[in-house]
Amino acid sequence: MYNKVKSVRINVSLPEDVLKVLSREAPGRQRSRFICEAVLSLIKEKRDTRLARDYRQAAAEIRRINQEMEGAISDGLD
């Protein structure tokens, strides 16, 4: 995926200690790829977390509505 798209140069500031760790993990010309993969991974993680939260909220709302509907249906069947 990384090599198949046009790249754009950006300027990013990092704390020195972060740069040292990055340099050990991805020396030289491997940094751009490493940073790209890290950013994409973090974006996916955040999106998955957000989707899971939204799903839980929607499920809770559906359960609440179903309980209300069960009460309304039961009232009409007596």
FIKOLZA-1660 file (N, C-alpha, C; in steps of 0.1 Angstrom, whole numbers, plus 5000, padded with zeros to 4 digits):
% residues 78
   i   px   py   pz ch aa at
   1 5008 4988 5000  A  M  N
   1 5000 5000 5000  A  M CA
   1 5009 5012 5000  A  M  C
   2 5019 5013 5008  A  Y  N
   2 5027 5025 5010  A  Y CA
   2 5034 5029 4997  A  Y  C
   3 5039 5020 4989  A  N  N
   3 5046 5023 4976  A  N CA
   3 5037 5026 4965  A  N  C
   4 5024 5023 4966  A  K  N
   4 5015 5025 4955  A  K CA
   4 5008 5038 4954  A  K  C
   5 5011 5047 4964  A  V  N
   5 5004 5060 4963  A  V CA
   5 5015 5071 4963  A  V  C
   6 5011 5083 4958  A  K  N
   6 5020 5094 4957  A  K CA
   6 5023 5099 4971  A  K  C
   7 5036 5101 4974  A  S  N
   7 5039 5106 4987  A  S CA
   7 5041 5121 4987  A  S  C
   8 5038 5128 4998  A  V  N
   8 5040 5142 5000  A  V CA
   8 5049 5145 5011  A  V  C
   9 5058 5153 5010  A  R  N
   9 5068 5157 5020  A  R CA
   9 5061 5166 5030  A  R  C
  10 5063 5163 5043  A  I  N
  10 5058 5172 5054  A  I CA
  10 5069 5174 5064  A  I  C
  11 5067 5184 5072  A  N  N
  11 5077 5187 5083  A  N CA
  11 5070 5184 5096  A  N  C
  12 5076 5175 5104  A  V  N
  12 5071 5171 5117  A  V CA
  12 5081 5173 5128  A  V  C
  13 5077 5178 5139  A  S  N
  13 5086 5180 5150  A  S CA
  13 5084 5169 5160  A  S  C
  14 5095 5163 5165  A  L  N
  14 5094 5152 5175  A  L CA
  14 5104 5155 5186  A  L  C
  15 5100 5151 5198  A  P  N
  15 5110 5152 5209  A  P CA
  15 5122 5144 5206  A  P  C
  16 5134 5149 5211  A  E  N
  16 5146 5142 5208  A  E CA
  16 5146 5127 5212  A  E  C
  17 5140 5124 5224  A  D  N
  17 5140 5110 5228  A  D CA
  17 5132 5101 5219  A  D  C
  18 5121 5107 5214  A  V  N
  18 5113 5100 5204  A  V CA
  18 5120 5097 5191  A  V  C
  19 5128 5107 5187  A  L  N
  19 5136 5105 5175  A  L CA
  19 5147 5095 5177  A  L  C
  20 5153 5094 5188  A  K  N
  20 5163 5084 5191  A  K CA
  20 5157 5070 5190  A  K  C
  21 5145 5068 5196  A  V  N
  21 5138 5055 5196  A  V CA
  21 5135 5052 5181  A  V  C
  22 5129 5062 5174  A  L  N
  22 5125 5060 5160  A  L CA
  22 5137 5056 5152  A  L  C
  23 5148 5062 5154  A  S  N
  23 5161 5059 5146  A  S CA
  23 5166 5045 5149  A  S  C
  24 5164 5040 5161  A  R  N
  24 5168 5027 5164  A  R CA
  24 5158 5017 5157  A  R  C
  25 5146 5020 5157  A  E  N
  25 5136 5011 5152  A  E CA
  25 5135 5011 5136  A  E  C
  26 5138 5023 5131  A  A  N
  26 5137 5025 5116  A  A CA
  26 5148 5034 5112  A  A  C
  27 5160 5029 5110  A  P  N
  27 5171 5037 5106  A  P CA
  27 5169 5043 5091  A  P  C
  28 5175 5054 5089  A  G  N
  28 5176 5060 5076  A  G CA
  28 5164 5061 5068  A  G  C
  29 5164 5055 5056  A  R  N
  29 5153 5056 5046  A  R CA
  29 5141 5048 5050  A  R  C
  30 5142 5041 5061  A  Q  N
  30 5130 5033 5065  A  Q CA
  30 5120 5041 5074  A  Q  C
  31 5124 5053 5078  A  R  N
  31 5116 5061 5087  A  R CA
  31 5102 5065 5081  A  R  C
  32 5102 5069 5069  A  S  N
  32 5089 5073 5063  A  S CA
  32 5079 5062 5063  A  S  C
  33 5084 5050 5059  A  R  N
  33 5075 5038 5059  A  R CA
  33 5071 5035 5073  A  R  C
  34 5080 5035 5082  A  F  N
  34 5077 5032 5096  A  F CA
  34 5066 5042 5101  A  F  C
  35 5068 5055 5099  A  I  N
  35 5059 5065 5104  A  I CA
  35 5045 5063 5097  A  I  C
  36 5045 5061 5084  A  C  N
  36 5033 5059 5077  A  C CA
  36 5025 5047 5083  A  C  C
  37 5032 5036 5085  A  E  N
  37 5025 5024 5091  A  E CA
  37 5020 5027 5105  A  E  C
  38 5028 5034 5113  A  A  N
  38 5024 5037 5126  A  A CA
  38 5012 5046 5127  A  A  C
  39 5012 5056 5118  A  V  N
  39 5000 5065 5117  A  V CA
  39 4988 5058 5113  A  V  C
  40 4989 5050 5103  A  L  N
  40 4977 5042 5098  A  L CA
  40 4972 5032 5109  A  L  C
  41 4982 5026 5116  A  S  N
  41 4978 5017 5127  A  S CA
  41 4970 5024 5138  A  S  C
  42 4975 5036 5142  A  L  N
  42 4969 5044 5152  A  L CA
  42 4955 5048 5147  A  L  C
  43 4954 5053 5135  A  I  N
  43 4941 5057 5130  A  I CA
  43 4931 5045 5130  A  I  C
  44 4935 5034 5126  A  K  N
  44 4926 5022 5126  A  K CA
  44 4922 5018 5140  A  K  C
  45 4932 5019 5150  A  E  N
  45 4928 5016 5164  A  E CA
  45 4918 5026 5169  A  E  C
  46 4920 5039 5166  A  K  N
  46 4910 5049 5171  A  K CA
  46 4897 5047 5164  A  K  C
  47 4897 5044 5151  A  R  N
  47 4884 5042 5144  A  R CA
  47 4877 5030 5150  A  R  C
  48 4884 5019 5152  A  D  N
  48 4878 5007 5158  A  D CA
  48 4872 5009 5171  A  D  C
  49 4880 5017 5180  A  T  N
  49 4875 5020 5193  A  T CA
  49 4862 5028 5192  A  T  C
  50 4862 5038 5183  A  R  N
  50 4850 5047 5182  A  R CA
  50 4838 5039 5177  A  R  C
  51 4841 5030 5167  A  L  N
  51 4830 5022 5161  A  L CA
  51 4824 5012 5172  A  L  C
  52 4833 5006 5180  A  A  N
  52 4829 4997 5191  A  A CA
  52 4820 5005 5201  A  A  C
  53 4824 5017 5205  A  R  N
  53 4817 5025 5214  A  R CA
  53 4803 5029 5208  A  R  C
  54 4803 5033 5195  A  D  N
  54 4790 5036 5189  A  D CA
  54 4781 5024 5188  A  D  C
  55 4787 5013 5185  A  Y  N
  55 4779 5000 5184  A  Y CA
  55 4773 4997 5198  A  Y  C
  56 4781 4998 5209  A  R  N
  56 4775 4996 5222  A  R CA
  56 4764 5005 5225  A  R  C
  57 4766 5018 5222  A  Q  N
  57 4755 5028 5224  A  Q CA
  57 4743 5025 5216  A  Q  C
  58 4744 5021 5204  A  A  N
  58 4733 5018 5195  A  A CA
  58 4726 5005 5201  A  A  C
  59 4733 4995 5205  A  A  N
  59 4727 4983 5210  A  A CA
  59 4720 4986 5223  A  A  C
  60 4725 4995 5231  A  A  N
  60 4718 4998 5244  A  A CA
  60 4705 5005 5240  A  A  C
  61 4705 5014 5230  A  E  N
  61 4693 5021 5226  A  E CA
  61 4683 5012 5220  A  E  C
  62 4687 5002 5212  A  I  N
  62 4678 4992 5206  A  I CA
  62 4672 4984 5217  A  I  C
  63 4680 4980 5227  A  R  N
  63 4674 4972 5239  A  R CA
  63 4664 4980 5246  A  R  C
  64 4666 4993 5248  A  R  N
  64 4657 5002 5255  A  R CA
  64 4644 5003 5247  A  R  C
  65 4645 5005 5234  A  I  N
  65 4633 5006 5226  A  I CA
  65 4625 4993 5226  A  I  C
  66 4632 4981 5225  A  N  N
  66 4626 4968 5225  A  N CA
  66 4618 4966 5238  A  N  C
  67 4624 4970 5249  A  Q  N
  67 4617 4969 5262  A  Q CA
  67 4605 4977 5262  A  Q  C
  68 4605 4989 5257  A  E  N
  68 4593 4998 5256  A  E CA
  68 4583 4991 5247  A  E  C
  69 4587 4986 5236  A  M  N
  69 4578 4980 5227  A  M CA
  69 4571 4967 5233  A  M  C
  70 4579 4959 5240  A  E  N
  70 4574 4947 5246  A  E CA
  70 4563 4951 5256  A  E  C
  71 4565 4962 5263  A  G  N
  71 4555 4967 5273  A  G CA
  71 4542 4971 5265  A  G  C
  72 4544 4978 5254  A  A  N
  72 4532 4983 5247  A  A CA
  72 4525 4971 5240  A  A  C
  73 4532 4961 5235  A  I  N
  73 4526 4950 5229  A  I CA
  73 4518 4942 5239  A  I  C
  74 4525 4940 5251  A  S  N
  74 4518 4932 5262  A  S CA
  74 4506 4938 5266  A  S  C
  75 4505 4951 5267  A  D  N
  75 4493 4959 5271  A  D CA
  75 4482 4956 5262  A  D  C
  76 4484 4955 5249  A  G  N
  76 4473 4952 5240  A  G CA
  76 4469 4938 5239  A  G  C
  77 4476 4929 5245  A  L  N
  77 4472 4914 5243  A  L CA
  77 4464 4909 5255  A  L  C
  78 4463 4917 5266  A  D  N
  78 4456 4912 5278  A  D CA
  78 4441 4912 5276  A  D  C
% end
